[in-house]
Amino acid sequence: MGTYRYMSPEACGINGPIRVTEKSDLYAVGLVLWEIVERKLVFLKHHPDFPNQSSLDSPNCEEALANAIMRCTHFDSEQRPVAIDVLNSIENLKPSYTSLPFKPIQRDEQERIIRPIGFDKTNDEIPLEEEVTESSDLVVPSLGMEPLNNYNDLSPLLEAERNPSISSTIILITAIVVFLVIFVLLWALYHPSPCPAPSCQYGWNYFNGSCYKLYSKKVEYDAAEVECRANNANVVSIHSEQEQKFVNGLRKGSWTWLGLKYDSQWSWSDGSDVDYTNWEDGHPILTRSLANMRRDTGKWESKTSLDSNFFICKKPK
């Protein structure tokens, strides 16, 4: 997790419980590369408004590299890419930076810090618009750790900021190499299998060969089935305890239709076998021909067609 400056929103517990994943590491790597490009400390102005933002300011560099940095530093972890995607994009950028025809600039009379030469595909020396100060306060979440009060802990970064004679070329190539090494390590750690994880279209959730989507609006059962079929799906069917737990997690504590109907016998609307049930005590009641999940326990209750509930659609991957 590191210092607060490089911790992702979810790792700080902002807008939810503390959660650390592979994409938290992507976020930290993106911030380091952002600082190298911008030559200033990240969140020096932004951090007080951290909960109200959705992204950093885009760094002043080539569009492809800027896009890679912005994708890694998106405040919403679900919008960040997976490690291998960013690794591939950085690999594609590498030749354009390692072959730039410029030499390190070392001038004793230079007083202002300049941005790394070559990021904008020119040899222009572009100075920073503002200097980095060490007096800005940071808003630090209370996680039982001491906040970063001394910027000297970031000695490599600050040394580069204070000493304009450090070679821009060396800084740039070093950053790209570190970036590549970290992503290779992350990929090996989180993706031991060469096979990509299965996924569904945007807004749908994958489980065991099927895709699921919760619709948070109360409708009668027939309307739910019509909308599901419009998406080549059916109101959800459940065939195991594991699938029951997965669907229960999607519901967000709501009364939710099941695709289970009674017509001389109980059957699923997608035509699959009724090989698993999780009825509440006293159910099913045969005078009721439909079924839903209780919002508290997730157990199944029989209902009538006059009821209205949220619903989940399910379709094959």
CORURHU-V367913 format. One line per field, one symbol per residue. phi: phi as a letter, one per 30 degrees, with the letter a starting at -180 (. if undefined). A space follows every 50 residues. Layout:
BEGIN
phi = ???
END
This chain:
BEGIN
phi = .ideecddedddidilddbbbedddedddddddeddddhaddiecdeece dcccadddddaeedddddddddcdddddcdddedddedddeddeedcdcd dbcecbbdddccdcdedjdcibcdccdddbddcccddcdcddbibdddcc dddcedddddddcdddddddddddddddeddddddddddcbdcdddddbc dejcccahibcbbdcdbdbdeeddddddddchbbeecbbadddedddddd dhicdbdcdcbcbiadbdddidddcabbddeibdcddccbbbcdddcidc bdbcdddbbdabcbbdd
END
